[in-house]
């Protein structure tokens, strides 16, 4: 994780996995779309965003966020009929996304704790990992370490 991201997202954790593991986890779910975010210039010399794909607008961000190198998983449920479509489009009905059960033991490679986080966050993260029966490597990010001369 880049130092700028740790500064923006402060005292948190980062979970490391790979694109191929995410892809494999969602490959049989026809309601999901997995892809890298494309960073574009929204300025006067605007780059074209193809809207023929309904997911395309959600897979773009401003160039100023390019350091994030974001990967997104989008979920879309096609309504069965017009009544469902009206209910699905009700903004009060959609709250916080969709829960999807995944096998974390197959997906998580490492868990990194922010170099700015207090030491108790590593201990807490380890205790949560242990409580749920996982053996993930939990470590403090070394990105802020001084170089060895």
Phi and psi in degrees as GROMACS dihedral restraints (atoms count N, CA, C in turn):
[ dihedral_restraints ]
;  ai    aj    ak    al  type     phi  dphi    fc
    3     4     5     6     1   -72.5    20    10
    4     5     6     7     1   148.3    20    10
    6     7     8     9     1   -57.7    20    10
    7     8     9    10     1   -38.3    20    10
    9    10    11    12     1   -61.4    20    10
   10    11    12    13     1   -37.0    20    10
   12    13    14    15     1   -67.3    20    10
   13    14    15    16     1   -40.3    20    10
   15    16    17    18     1   -62.5    20    10
   16    17    18    19     1   -37.0    20    10
   18    19    20    21     1   -67.7    20    10
   19    20    21    22     1   -39.6    20    10
   21    22    23    24     1   -72.3    20    10
   22    23    24    25     1   -44.1    20    10
   24    25    26    27     1   -94.3    20    10
   25    26    27    28     1     2.8    20    10
   27    28    29    30     1    58.1    20    10
   28    29    30    31     1  -128.5    20    10
   30    31    32    33     1   -94.7    20    10
   31    32    33    34     1    66.8    20    10
   33    34    35    36     1  -122.4    20    10
   34    35    36    37     1  -160.2    20    10
   36    37    38    39     1  -125.9    20    10
   37    38    39    40     1   157.8    20    10
   39    40    41    42     1  -125.8    20    10
   40    41    42    43     1   133.4    20    10
   42    43    44    45     1  -103.6    20    10
   43    44    45    46     1   124.4    20    10
   45    46    47    48     1   -97.9    20    10
   46    47    48    49     1   130.7    20    10
   48    49    50    51     1  -143.8    20    10
   49    50    51    52     1  -169.2    20    10
   51    52    53    54     1  -124.1    20    10
   52    53    54    55     1   159.8    20    10
   54    55    56    57     1   -58.9    20    10
   55    56    57    58     1   -44.0    20    10
   57    58    59    60     1   -64.4    20    10
   58    59    60    61     1   -35.2    20    10
   60    61    62    63     1   -68.5    20    10
   61    62    63    64     1   -41.2    20    10
   63    64    65    66     1   -64.4    20    10
   64    65    66    67     1   -44.2    20    10
   66    67    68    69     1   -60.5    20    10
   67    68    69    70     1   -44.2    20    10
   69    70    71    72     1   -63.9    20    10
   70    71    72    73     1   -38.8    20    10
   72    73    74    75     1   -64.6    20    10
   73    74    75    76     1   -32.0    20    10
   75    76    77    78     1  -109.6    20    10
   76    77    78    79     1     5.6    20    10
   78    79    80    81     1   -63.2    20    10
   79    80    81    82     1   -26.8    20    10
   81    82    83    84     1   -95.7    20    10
   82    83    84    85     1     5.9    20    10
   84    85    86    87     1  -103.6    20    10
   85    86    87    88     1   102.8    20    10
   87    88    89    90     1   -71.7    20    10
   88    89    90    91     1    -6.3    20    10
   90    91    92    93     1   -90.2    20    10
   91    92    93    94     1    -1.9    20    10
   93    94    95    96     1  -112.8    20    10
   94    95    96    97     1   153.2    20    10
   96    97    98    99     1  -132.8    20    10
   97    98    99   100     1   125.6    20    10
   99   100   101   102     1  -114.7    20    10
  100   101   102   103     1   130.2    20    10
  102   103   104   105     1  -169.4    20    10
  103   104   105   106     1   162.7    20    10
  105   106   107   108     1   -79.4    20    10
  106   107   108   109     1   141.3    20    10
  108   109   110   111     1   -71.2    20    10
  109   110   111   112     1   140.1    20    10
  111   112   113   114     1  -102.2    20    10
  112   113   114   115     1   127.6    20    10
  114   115   116   117     1   -98.0    20    10
  115   116   117   118     1   122.6    20    10
  117   118   119   120     1  -127.9    20    10
  118   119   120   121     1   163.2    20    10
  120   121   122   123     1   -91.4    20    10
  121   122   123   124     1   118.2    20    10
  123   124   125   126     1   -91.9    20    10
  124   125   126   127     1    10.3    20    10
  126   127   128   129     1   -75.1    20    10
  127   128   129   130     1  -164.4    20    10
  129   130   131   132     1   -58.7    20    10
  130   131   132   133     1   -34.1    20    10
  132   133   134   135     1   -94.5    20    10
  133   134   135   136     1    56.9    20    10
  135   136   137   138     1   -57.5    20    10
  136   137   138   139     1   141.9    20    10
  138   139   140   141     1   -86.6    20    10
  139   140   141   142     1   146.3    20    10
  141   142   143   144     1   -75.4    20    10
  142   143   144   145     1   131.3    20    10
  144   145   146   147     1  -111.9    20    10
  145   146   147   148     1   115.2    20    10
  147   148   149   150     1   -70.9    20    10
  148   149   150   151     1   116.1    20    10
  150   151   152   153     1   -99.3    20    10
  151   152   153   154     1    13.0    20    10
  153   154   155   156     1   -70.6    20    10
  154   155   156   157     1   -21.3    20    10
  156   157   158   159     1  -101.4    20    10
  157   158   159   160     1   123.5    20    10
  159   160   161   162     1   -60.2    20    10
  160   161   162   163     1   -26.6    20    10
  162   163   164   165     1   -80.9    20    10
  163   164   165   166     1   -19.8    20    10
  165   166   167   168     1   -52.4    20    10
  166   167   168   169     1   -48.3    20    10
  168   169   170   171     1   -60.4    20    10
  169   170   171   172     1   -28.4    20    10
  171   172   173   174     1   -84.1    20    10
  172   173   174   175     1    -5.1    20    10
  174   175   176   177     1  -105.7    20    10
  175   176   177   178     1    18.5    20    10
  177   178   179   180     1  -127.2    20    10
  178   179   180   181     1   145.1    20    10
  180   181   182   183     1  -142.6    20    10
  181   182   183   184     1   165.9    20    10
  183   184   185   186     1   -64.1    20    10
  184   185   186   187     1   148.1    20    10
  186   187   188   189     1   -56.8    20    10
  187   188   189   190     1   -28.2    20    10
  189   190   191   192     1   -64.8    20    10
  190   191   192   193     1   -12.6    20    10
  192   193   194   195     1  -101.5    20    10
  193   194   195   196     1     9.2    20    10
  195   196   197   198     1   -58.2    20    10
  196   197   198   199     1   -28.4    20    10
  198   199   200   201     1   -62.4    20    10
  199   200   201   202     1   -20.2    20    10
  201   202   203   204     1   -71.0    20    10
  202   203   204   205     1   -29.7    20    10
  204   205   206   207     1    46.9    20    10
  205   206   207   208     1    55.0    20    10
  207   208   209   210     1   -78.7    20    10
  208   209   210   211     1   144.0    20    10
  210   211   212   213     1  -116.7    20    10
  211   212   213   214     1   135.1    20    10
  213   214   215   216     1  -123.6    20    10
  214   215   216   217     1   144.8    20    10
  216   217   218   219     1  -116.3    20    10
  217   218   219   220     1   117.3    20    10
  219   220   221   222     1  -107.6    20    10
  220   221   222   223     1   142.5    20    10
  222   223   224   225     1  -120.0    20    10
  223   224   225   226     1   135.5    20    10
  225   226   227   228     1  -140.4    20    10
  226   227   228   229     1   125.2    20    10
  228   229   230   231     1  -108.1    20    10
  229   230   231   232     1   121.1    20    10
  231   232   233   234     1   -79.4    20    10
  232   233   234   235     1   123.7    20    10
  234   235   236   237     1   -64.0    20    10
  235   236   237   238     1   148.0    20    10
  237   238   239   240     1   -74.5    20    10
  238   239   240   241     1   -34.0    20    10
  240   241   242   243     1  -151.2    20    10
  241   242   243   244     1   178.9    20    10
  243   244   245   246     1   -63.9    20    10
  244   245   246   247     1   -33.7    20    10
  246   247   248   249     1   -64.1    20    10
  247   248   249   250     1   -44.9    20    10
  249   250   251   252     1   -61.1    20    10
  250   251   252   253     1   -38.8    20    10
  252   253   254   255     1   -62.0    20    10
  253   254   255   256     1   -41.5    20    10
  255   256   257   258     1   -65.4    20    10
  256   257   258   259     1   -40.6    20    10
  258   259   260   261     1   -66.7    20    10
  259   260   261   262     1   -42.4    20    10
  261   262   263   264     1   -63.4    20    10
  262   263   264   265     1   -31.0    20    10
  264   265   266   267     1   -84.9    20    10
  265   266   267   268     1    -4.0    20    10
  267   268   269   270     1   -68.5    20    10
  268   269   270   271     1   115.1    20    10
  270   271   272   273     1   -62.9    20    10
  271   272   273   274     1   -22.1    20    10
  273   274   275   276     1   -76.8    20    10
  274   275   276   277     1   -18.1    20    10
  276   277   278   279     1   -84.3    20    10
  277   278   279   280     1   -27.8    20    10
  279   280   281   282     1   -95.2    20    10
  280   281   282   283     1   118.3    20    10
  282   283   284   285     1  -142.6    20    10
  283   284   285   286     1   109.6    20    10
  285   286   287   288     1    77.8    20    10
  286   287   288   289     1    13.0    20    10
  288   289   290   291     1    95.5    20    10
  289   290   291   292     1  -164.5    20    10
  291   292   293   294     1  -122.6    20    10
  292   293   294   295     1   134.2    20    10
  294   295   296   297     1   -83.5    20    10
  295   296   297   298     1   137.4    20    10
  297   298   299   300     1  -133.5    20    10
  298   299   300   301     1   123.6    20    10
  300   301   302   303     1   -75.6    20    10
  301   302   303   304     1   129.8    20    10
  303   304   305   306     1  -134.0    20    10
  304   305   306   307     1   160.0    20    10
  306   307   308   309     1   -93.7    20    10
  307   308   309   310     1    96.4    20    10
  309   310   311   312     1   -61.9    20    10
  310   311   312   313     1   -32.2    20    10
  312   313   314   315     1   -62.9    20    10
  313   314   315   316     1   -26.6    20    10
  315   316   317   318     1   -88.5    20    10
  316   317   318   319     1   -18.2    20    10
  318   319   320   321     1  -101.8    20    10
  319   320   321   322     1   -37.2    20    10
  321   322   323   324     1   -86.0    20    10
  322   323   324   325     1   126.3    20    10
  324   325   326   327     1   -93.5    20    10
  325   326   327   328     1   -49.3    20    10
  327   328   329   330     1  -150.0    20    10
  328   329   330   331     1   159.8    20    10
  330   331   332   333     1  -124.1    20    10
  331   332   333   334     1   124.3    20    10
  333   334   335   336     1  -109.1    20    10
  334   335   336   337     1   135.2    20    10
  336   337   338   339     1  -101.1    20    10
  337   338   339   340     1   139.8    20    10
  339   340   341   342     1   -52.6    20    10
  340   341   342   343     1   139.8    20    10
  342   343   344   345     1   -65.7    20    10
  343   344   345   346     1   -16.0    20    10
  345   346   347   348     1   -92.7    20    10
  346   347   348   349     1    -5.5    20    10
  348   349   350   351     1   -76.6    20    10
  349   350   351   352     1   150.4    20    10
  351   352   353   354     1   -66.7    20    10
  352   353   354   355     1   155.4    20    10
  354   355   356   357     1   -61.5    20    10
  355   356   357   358     1   -27.8    20    10
  357   358   359   360     1   -64.9    20    10
  358   359   360   361     1   -21.5    20    10
  360   361   362   363     1   -68.8    20    10
  361   362   363   364     1   -34.8    20    10
  363   364   365   366     1   -64.6    20    10
  364   365   366   367     1   -45.5    20    10
  366   367   368   369     1   -62.0    20    10
  367   368   369   370     1   -44.2    20    10
  369   370   371   372     1   -63.3    20    10
  370   371   372   373     1   -44.4    20    10
  372   373   374   375     1   -62.4    20    10
  373   374   375   376     1   -43.1    20    10
  375   376   377   378     1   -61.4    20    10
  376   377   378   379     1   -40.6    20    10
  378   379   380   381     1   -67.3    20    10
  379   380   381   382     1   -36.6    20    10
  381   382   383   384     1   -67.2    20    10
  382   383   384   385     1   -44.0    20    10
  384   385   386   387     1   -58.3    20    10
  385   386   387   388     1   -46.9    20    10
  387   388   389   390     1   -64.1    20    10
  388   389   390   391     1   -42.9    20    10
  390   391   392   393     1   -57.8    20    10
  391   392   393   394     1   -36.8    20    10
  393   394   395   396     1   -94.8    20    10
  394   395   396   397     1    10.0    20    10
  396   397   398   399     1    78.8    20    10
  397   398   399   400     1    22.4    20    10
  399   400   401   402     1   -99.3    20    10
  400   401   402   403     1   165.0    20    10
  402   403   404   405     1  -126.8    20    10
  403   404   405   406     1    39.0    20    10
  405   406   407   408     1   -64.8    20    10
  406   407   408   409     1   147.1    20    10
  408   409   410   411     1   -76.7    20    10
  409   410   411   412     1   116.9    20    10
  411   412   413   414     1  -111.0    20    10
  412   413   414   415     1   122.2    20    10
  414   415   416   417     1  -144.9    20    10
  415   416   417   418     1   157.1    20    10
  417   418   419   420     1   -78.3    20    10
  418   419   420   421     1   136.9    20    10
  420   421   422   423     1   -62.4    20    10
  421   422   423   424     1   137.6    20    10
  423   424   425   426     1   -98.4    20    10
  424   425   426   427     1     9.8    20    10
  426   427   428   429     1   -62.5    20    10
  427   428   429   430     1   -27.0    20    10
  429   430   431   432     1   -92.2    20    10
  430   431   432   433     1     1.2    20    10
  432   433   434   435     1   -64.9    20    10
  433   434   435   436     1   148.7    20    10
  435   436   437   438     1   -72.3    20    10
  436   437   438   439     1   148.9    20    10
  438   439   440   441     1   -69.0    20    10
  439   440   441   442     1   155.7    20    10
  441   442   443   444     1   -91.9    20    10
  442   443   444   445     1   123.0    20    10
